[in-house]
Amino acid sequence: MKTRFIRLACASLAVVLGGCVSTSTGQPRTSSEAPVIVIRQYPDYPAAGRGSKFKGGLVAALWRDGRMVRPKNSEAVGESYVEGWVSSAQREEFFDFLSASPAVRAPECGGSPVDAAGQYITIRRDGRASRWSRVLPDAQSAWRDVESRLLKLPLQACRAVDWKVVRISSWYD
């Protein structure tokens, strides 16, 4: 009876530990190239007695091979991230949309007011990086549509990724 209990306890422990390994929050998989698109968000200046409306952190990063890192949900910017893969068809559809978007034809610019939340968008194409910024909240710019479509891309083989690891990654410029 004791032996049976010990075997059951060991088997249960192995299942629990196995589950921890498979849902590791370790380092994102490495890619030889930088992401095609990275959207970083900077927080607004917190009002007295209240926190920021917009948190700072990564909004999304998508590589040419379909790898994507983004927050677990829209409220998790700067806190909880997932990594997965976008199917080739959906990835190519998104890149076609991005190439035709009025957002990438807008003049590049930098800087946001110090007390306002902002996003910085980097797109790498043809061997160079282009950068844009936008002030939040933003209900009208073409970048809003780009962000929305990017975050709606379904991920396959999704796993948790530690925010600290994302923040120190070489591609997180």
Residue pairs with C-beta under 8 A, 6 or more apart in sequence:
22 159
23 159
23 160
24 159
24 160
25 160
25 161
25 162
25 165
26 161
26 162
26 165
27 161
27 162
27 165
28 67
28 69
28 83
28 161
28 165
28 166
28 169
29 67
29 83
31 63
31 65
31 67
33 63
33 64
33 124
34 63
34 124
34 129
34 170
34 171
35 61
35 62
35 63
35 124
35 171
36 62
36 63
36 64
36 95
36 123
36 124
36 125
37 60
37 61
37 62
37 98
37 121
37 122
37 123
37 124
37 146
37 150
38 58
38 60
38 61
38 121
38 122
38 171
38 172
38 173
39 58
39 59
39 60
39 61
39 119
39 120
39 121
39 147
39 150
40 57
40 58
40 59
40 119
40 120
40 122
40 172
40 173
41 54
41 55
41 56
41 57
41 58
41 59
41 77
41 78
41 117
41 118
41 119
41 136
42 54
42 56
42 112
42 117
42 118
42 119
42 120
43 52
43 54
43 55
43 56
43 78
43 117
44 52
44 53
44 54
44 115
44 116
44 117
44 136
45 52
45 114
45 115
45 116
46 52
52 117
53 117
53 137
54 77
54 117
54 136
54 137
55 77
55 78
55 79
56 77
56 78
57 71
57 77
57 78
57 79
57 163
57 167
58 69
58 70
58 71
58 77
58 78
58 81
58 166
58 167
58 172
59 70
59 71
59 77
59 119
59 147
59 151
60 68
60 69
60 70
60 147
60 150
60 151
61 68
61 69
61 70
61 171
61 172
62 68
62 86
62 91
62 94
62 150
62 153
66 85
66 86
66 87
66 88
66 91
67 83
67 84
67 85
67 86
68 83
68 84
68 85
68 86
68 153
68 155
69 81
69 82
69 83
69 161
69 166
70 81
70 82
70 150
70 151
70 155
71 77
71 78
71 79
71 80
71 81
71 82
72 79
72 80
72 81
72 82
72 160
73 80
74 151
78 163
79 163
80 160
80 163
81 160
81 161
81 162
81 163
81 166
82 155
82 158
82 159
82 160
82 161
83 155
83 158
83 159
83 160
83 161
84 155
84 156
84 157
84 158
84 159
85 155
85 156
85 157
86 94
86 153
86 154
86 155
86 156
87 154
87 156
90 153
90 154
91 153
94 149
94 150
94 153
97 149
98 104
98 123
98 146
101 142
101 145
101 146
102 142
103 121
103 132
103 141
103 142
103 143
103 145
103 146
104 123
104 130
106 132
106 142
108 130
108 131
108 132
109 132
109 133
110 120
110 131
110 133
111 133
112 118
112 133
112 134
112 135
113 135
116 135
116 136
117 135
117 136
117 137
118 133
118 134
118 135
118 136
119 133
119 134
119 136
119 138
119 143
119 147
120 131
120 132
120 133
121 131
121 132
121 133
121 134
121 143
121 146
122 129
122 130
122 131
122 173
123 129
123 130
123 131
123 132
124 130
132 143
134 141
134 143
138 144
166 172
